[in-house]
Amino acid sequence: MTTPQSGILPEASSNGLFMLFRRRLGRRADQACKNLLAQWPARVSKIAAANADAHFYASLGIGPDVWPEIFGPEKPAKLRAFPRISGAIHPAPSTQCDLILHLRADRFDVLFELADQFTQEMGEWFDAIETVHGFRYRDKRDLTGFVDGTENPVDDERAAAALVGDEDPKWAGGSYLHIQRYVHRMESWNKLPVKQQEAVIGRTKESDEELSDEDKPLTAHISRVVIEDEGQELQILRQSLPYGSPSGDKGLYFTSYCKTPDIFERMLARMIAPTADGRVDHLLNFSRAVTGAAFFVPSVEALQGLAKS
């Protein structure tokens, strides 16, 4: 049996911390680095136990470029770089980074403590290039005012959607993680009448009900990201959170876990590039991606196996 990292499956937390790291020029992930990574699951468990009221969860993801230095030539079957989609009308930039910390809890001080320790200890090999504090907004809404993650799987379906299984047994219990930081044009969005906002999203704002097929445009966000294959809806597990400051950028830190990168890539293509129906996602007229990266979040056992015997 393999154990997934704790940050993948649980329901949304009140606070999230997203940190991206890039390998320092001229430095390689040597055995000392691997030993620190191997200690990650134990450190997460220790902090979670010492702060039970915080409901602390954490994921450490590794990017495709640095993967061979850490795990060697064997890798998850579909680990690859963030997609570059031809014909894209809206930009989906790819960020050069190698590690991600995705931490979440009901107390931000716990997130800060672990992130600060990790950043200092890994500083010999990795530089932090972005740190974003996400937060729960109202009743799990995005800053646009609409409930986020309405298509998420529930109960046992969460693990079935998010975790690699017998199809890639060496990496079972792991998950493919994709992130994008979106900056919302809130001034323009707030000028739209509610009915037009609902047409852009594909859901009602107050009651959170999906619009009927007759009323839901093909350019609505829901129309672009809800994909059926042989009568089954393709699922990813979203762990996104709003972020921002009143005087600066504000938006959504999109975060998705899945047992395969294929589904995210199909959703992104339908959002940003004219596919079979020739449409794109009109939400992107009000929100632009400024980062994008792909990682694999190994199982607890896979990380522990990095320790020198």
C-alpha positions in Angstrom: 0.0 0.0 0.0 1.1 3.5 -0.7 0.2 6.7 1.2 -0.6 9.9 -0.7 0.7 13.1 0.7 -1.8 14.8 3.0 -2.4 17.9 0.9 -4.1 16.2 -2.0 -7.5 14.8 -0.9 -9.0 16.7 2.1 -11.6 19.4 1.6 -10.7 23.0 1.3 -8.9 24.8 4.1 -9.2 28.4 5.4 -5.6 29.3 4.4 -3.2 28.1 1.7 0.4 28.9 0.9 1.8 28.2 -2.5 5.6 28.4 -3.0 7.5 27.9 -6.3 11.2 27.1 -6.3 13.9 27.0 -9.0 17.1 25.0 -8.8 20.0 27.3 -8.3 22.3 27.7 -11.3 25.2 25.3 -11.1 23.8 23.3 -8.2 22.6 19.7 -8.5 20.3 17.8 -6.1 22.9 15.7 -4.3 22.4 13.1 -1.6 22.2 15.7 1.2 19.4 17.3 -0.7 17.6 14.0 -1.2 17.9 13.2 2.5 16.1 16.5 3.4 13.4 15.7 0.9 13.1 12.2 2.4 12.4 13.8 5.8 9.5 15.8 4.5 6.7 13.4 5.3 7.9 13.0 8.9 8.1 16.8 9.3 4.6 17.3 8.0 3.3 14.6 10.4 5.1 16.1 13.3 3.7 19.6 12.7 0.2 18.3 12.1 0.2 16.4 15.3 1.6 19.3 17.3 -1.1 21.6 15.9 -4.2 19.4 15.7 -6.6 22.4 15.8 -5.0 23.8 12.6 -6.0 20.8 10.4 -2.7 21.1 8.6 -2.1 19.4 5.2 0.9 19.6 2.8 2.1 18.5 -0.6 5.6 18.7 -2.1 5.7 18.4 -5.9 8.6 17.9 -8.2 8.9 19.2 -11.7 10.0 17.2 -14.8 13.3 19.1 -15.3 14.7 18.3 -11.9 13.1 14.9 -11.5 16.1 12.9 -12.9 18.5 14.5 -10.4 16.3 13.5 -7.5 14.7 10.1 -8.5 17.0 9.0 -11.4 15.9 7.9 -14.9 12.7 6.2 -13.7 9.8 8.6 -13.7 5.9 8.6 -13.7 4.6 7.5 -17.0 3.1 10.9 -18.0 5.3 13.4 -16.2 5.9 16.2 -18.6 6.3 20.0 -18.9 3.3 22.4 -18.7 1.6 22.2 -22.1 2.2 24.7 -24.9 -1.0 24.8 -26.9 -0.9 25.8 -30.5 -3.4 28.3 -31.7 -4.0 29.7 -28.3 -6.0 33.0 -28.2 -5.5 33.6 -24.5 -2.0 33.2 -23.0 -1.2 30.3 -20.8 2.4 31.0 -19.8 4.8 28.3 -18.5 6.9 29.2 -15.5 10.4 27.9 -15.1 10.4 26.2 -11.7 11.3 22.8 -10.2 9.5 22.4 -6.8 6.3 23.4 -5.3 5.1 23.6 -1.7 1.3 23.5 -1.4 0.5 24.0 2.3 -3.0 24.5 3.8 -4.5 24.8 7.2 -7.0 26.8 9.3 -4.0 28.7 10.9 -1.6 30.6 8.7 1.2 30.6 11.4 1.6 26.9 10.9 2.0 27.3 7.2 4.6 30.0 7.7 6.6 28.0 10.1 7.1 25.0 7.9 7.6 27.0 4.7 10.2 29.1 6.4 12.1 26.0 7.6 11.9 24.4 4.2 13.1 27.5 2.4 16.2 27.9 4.7 17.2 24.3 4.6 16.8 23.9 0.8 18.4 27.2 0.1 21.7 25.6 -0.9 20.0 24.0 -3.9 16.7 25.9 -4.6 15.6 29.6 -4.6 12.1 30.6 -3.9 10.7 32.5 -6.8 7.1 33.0 -5.8 5.1 32.9 -2.6 1.3 33.4 -2.6 -1.0 33.3 0.4 -4.5 32.0 -0.6 -7.6 32.3 1.6 -11.1 31.0 1.7 -13.5 33.7 0.5 -17.0 33.7 1.9 -18.6 30.2 1.3 -15.9 28.8 -0.9 -16.3 31.5 -3.6 -13.9 33.0 -6.0 -13.4 36.8 -5.9 -15.8 37.0 -8.9 -18.5 36.1 -6.4 -19.2 32.6 -7.8 -18.7 29.3 -6.0 -15.4 27.7 -7.1 -14.9 23.9 -7.6 -18.5 23.0 -8.1 -17.5 20.1 -10.4 -15.2 18.5 -7.9 -15.6 14.8 -7.2 -16.9 13.8 -3.8 -16.2 11.1 -1.2 -14.3 8.1 -2.6 -14.4 9.7 -6.1 -11.8 12.2 -4.9 -9.1 9.5 -4.6 -10.2 7.8 -7.8 -9.8 11.1 -9.7 -6.6 12.4 -8.1 -4.4 9.4 -7.4 -2.3 7.3 -9.7 -3.2 3.6 -9.3 -2.3 0.2 -10.8 -1.8 1.7 -14.2 1.6 3.0 -13.0 2.3 0.9 -9.9 5.8 2.3 -9.0 4.2 5.7 -8.6 0.9 4.7 -7.2 -0.5 7.1 -4.6 1.1 10.0 -6.3 -0.7 12.7 -8.3 -0.1 15.0 -11.2 -0.3 18.6 -10.1 -0.9 21.7 -12.3 -1.0 25.3 -11.1 -1.9 28.6 -12.7 -2.0 32.0 -11.0 -4.8 34.1 -12.5 -5.1 37.8 -12.1 -8.7 39.1 -12.2 -9.7 42.4 -13.8 -12.1 43.0 -11.0 -13.0 46.6 -12.0 -14.2 45.4 -15.5 -15.9 42.3 -14.0 -17.8 44.3 -11.4 -19.2 46.5 -14.1 -21.0 43.6 -15.7 -24.6 43.1 -14.9 -25.2 39.9 -12.9 -27.0 38.2 -15.8 -23.9 38.8 -18.0 -21.6 37.4 -15.3 -23.8 34.3 -15.1 -23.5 33.8 -18.8 -19.8 34.1 -18.6 -19.5 31.5 -15.8 -22.5 29.3 -16.8 -24.0 29.3 -13.3 -26.3 31.5 -11.2 -24.5 33.7 -8.8 -26.6 33.5 -5.6 -28.2 30.0 -5.8 -25.2 28.4 -7.5 -27.2 26.5 -10.1 -25.9 25.5 -13.5 -27.7 27.3 -16.3 -29.8 25.2 -18.6 -28.3 24.1 -21.9 -30.5 26.6 -23.7 -29.3 29.5 -21.6 -25.7 28.5 -21.2 -23.4 29.8 -23.9 -20.8 27.6 -25.5 -18.3 30.2 -24.4 -19.3 29.9 -20.7 -16.5 28.7 -18.4 -18.6 25.6 -17.4 -19.1 24.8 -21.0 -15.3 24.8 -21.6 -14.1 22.8 -18.6 -16.9 20.2 -18.3 -15.9 17.4 -20.7 -17.6 14.1 -21.2 -15.9 11.0 -22.7 -18.1 8.1 -23.6 -20.8 9.5 -21.4 -18.6 10.0 -18.3 -17.5 13.4 -17.1 -13.7 13.7 -16.9 -12.7 14.8 -13.4 -9.9 16.6 -11.7 -9.6 17.5 -8.0 -9.4 21.3 -7.6 -7.8 22.8 -4.5 -7.8 26.4 -5.8 -8.0 29.4 -3.5 -8.4 33.2 -4.0 -5.5 35.4 -3.2 -4.6 39.1 -3.4 -4.3 42.4 -1.7 -6.7 45.4 -1.8 -4.1 47.6 -3.5 -2.5 45.0 -5.7 -3.1 41.9 -7.9 -6.0 39.7 -6.9 -7.3 36.6 -8.4 -7.3 32.8 -8.2 -4.5 30.4 -7.6 -5.7 27.5 -9.7 -4.6 24.1 -8.3 -5.6 20.7 -9.7 -4.6 17.2 -8.8 -5.3 14.3 -11.1 -4.2 10.7 -11.9 -3.2 11.8 -15.4 -2.2 15.2 -16.9 -4.3 14.5 -20.0 -7.6 15.8 -18.5 -6.1 19.2 -17.4 -4.5 19.6 -20.8 -7.8 19.0 -22.6 -9.6 21.4 -20.3 -6.9 24.1 -20.8 -7.0 23.6 -24.6 -10.8 24.1 -24.6 -10.4 27.3 -22.6 -7.7 29.0 -24.5 -7.7 27.7 -28.1 -10.6 27.3 -30.6 -11.2 23.5 -30.6 -13.8 21.5 -32.5 -16.6 24.1 -31.8 -14.4 27.1 -32.5 -15.1 28.8 -29.1 -12.9 29.8 -26.2 -13.6 30.6 -22.6 -15.0 34.2 -22.2 -14.0 34.3 -18.5 -10.5 34.8 -19.8 -11.6 38.3 -21.0 -11.6 39.2 -17.3 -8.9 36.9 -15.9 -5.4 36.2 -17.3 -2.9 33.5 -16.3 0.5 34.9 -15.3 2.1 31.6 -14.2 1.7 27.9 -15.1 3.6 24.8 -14.0 3.3 21.0 -13.9 4.6 18.7 -11.1 4.3 15.2 -9.8 3.5 14.8 -6.1 5.1 11.4 -5.1 3.7 9.2 -2.4 5.0 9.3 1.1 6.9 6.1 0.6 8.5 7.3 -2.6 9.9 10.4 -0.8 11.1 8.4 2.1 12.9 6.1 -0.3 15.2 9.0 -1.2 17.1 8.6 2.1 20.6 7.1 1.8 20.5 3.6 3.2 
